């Protein structure tokens, strides 16, 4: 599956599950680590774990194997690495502290709501 389509599918899933401030950063031109970082916030440990579980289920249905999973037990920052797409699910405090949006500002940032507006006008 194309990494852009995959990132949009993950973002839409996170939106459906009420994740907050969902963004995607296309870093394919600035690193070989991945094509897209997806970043969102969850409201509680339970919500963040549920979001991670739902992403895992989506990826399993797409037959994509997880490379790495970090932070699930503490649920402050859950990282799910699928190679071309890396999903970061944060608590509000952890998101502010690590500020991945600034760290990867050389990439192309897209917010979910802006992406939906563009797709609706097509």
Secondary structure, DSSP 4 states (H G I P E B T S, - for coil): --HHHHHHHHHHHHHHTT-EEEEEEE-TTT-SS-SEEEEEE-SSHHHHHHHHHHHHHHHHHTTPPPSEEESTTT-SEEEEE-SSEEEEEE-HHHHHHH-HHHHTTTSEEEEHHHHHHHHHH-
